[in-house]
């Protein structure tokens, strides 16, 4: 070998031997492969891009018809995209084992520590969770339980007036207060705050009679029916029952709204407790329990009626009528009627599980009837004996796509149904025959309209207004034609006050909207309370009572001149 053919010292390996071309090529190839494995391969990017595209599609197109489902799908698709990167990183990347193990341990430790320190306190109507520290006590547990309170003299709820708001959704149980004229300018004449204070948990609304306000609330382990002075907010009496109903999705406390009639207060608790109380003192007149009466085992009602009984009692003549239900597997009783003075059983009717709606007394021509939205149908009943007069299929499941919204039966036989969870709205026609039978026929239905998930619709001058999956919508009643849909207020509540709509947004803000079928027209707004507000409004004269699961307030609204 000549000098020119001998390798120089720098090109020799550590042992003084010339390099092997094959080993050098293999090493270089290995290093290139390792560098490539530090960057995710094409299939990971394809999965991530497809997941992102699907997120855009479901959010823009709203393919499910339910924003809560859209949020769940968004979370699932985001998780799929993240898993593609994680799967590659932990099993196929070129990072060292120590780096991958350290990242895995750090990730698991961070997630574990987060859920050790925080809990899901509640979720919004669109399934957005709110977290709170695990060591922080629930707000309702910080309030005193008024078990020893005795009402003072002079509480009179037997005297009534046209300004009273004695039951769920107002005097006519339809979410409308026709004989009130509110001023539209809240800038020059703002609502006057009379009081604002903490309240126990629950989604019960206020009712008001003769200057006294009643509601239901949860304070610690006690479920309460409470009476307040409407102008001062002073708690006058509270009747407590040892019960605490709580679910992550449904929240804590009572859901139904009391009814005040003839000096008595009638309530239904989330776990089936029926009470008749003296309105002046809160003393028990009579009581019953639907779970005991209909042999529902302890804890099973959570399976059948997952978010707690929300039905507000209905007074008809000498009866108090309440949805009954039964065990998940049956048998079921749709409605039960008690003598409102004694609590004695008067009649039972129907064979369906309960929904979250409340029975309503309505007229078909000159004929009175009770309209009941049940788990998977809607029925009409003779008030005197509960006899079923007609029925309409209205699919639902009280542990899934539940029926919550009230049915609206007009005297001419038009029956409007609305519902969330992608069901939408339908208009039916009820026709009475000479032989006493009632025929039903569908006029129109549209799954995209009036998706009133936790709320109700109101009807004014031939148009329907409602929060459709959180957005205010106006629909022509006869044709089902959408007039407009605008204004994202969340899953709040709506009340028709004269010629305007009062809307409490899910955030607690109150908005006045004109009943204009041509366009959304906001007239005024003010911040009433803070936090998730699913409770129905109460308007007694010019006094607006609002509440949620943590605070309540009363405002005097300016009236039109």
Secondary structure, DSSP 8 states (H G I E B T S, - for coil): --GGGS--GGGB-TTS-B--HHHHHHHHHHHHHHHHTTS--HHHHHHHHHHHHHHHHHHHH-TTS-HHHHHHHHHHHHHHHHHHHHHHHHHT-SS-HHHHHHHHHHHHHHHHHHHHHEEEEEE-TT--EEEEETTS--GGGGS---TT----TT---S---TT-B-STTTTTTSSEE-S--B-S-TTTS--EEEEEEE--B-----EEETTEEEEEEEETTEEEEEEEETTT--EEEEEEEE---EETTTEES--S--EEETTEEEEE-TTSEEEEEETTT--EEEEEEHHHHTT--TTTHHHHSTT------EEETTEEEEEEE--TTS--EEEEEEETTT--EEEEE----B-SS--EEEEETTEEEEEEEBSSEEEEE-TTT--EEEEEE----TTSS---S--EE-TTSEEEEEETTTTEEEEEEEEE-TTS-EEEEEEEEETTS---SSS--EEETTEEEEEETTEEEEEETTT--EEEEEEE--S-EEEEETTEEEEE-TTSEEEEEE--TTS--EEEEEE---S---S--EEETTEEEEE-SSEEEEEE--B--
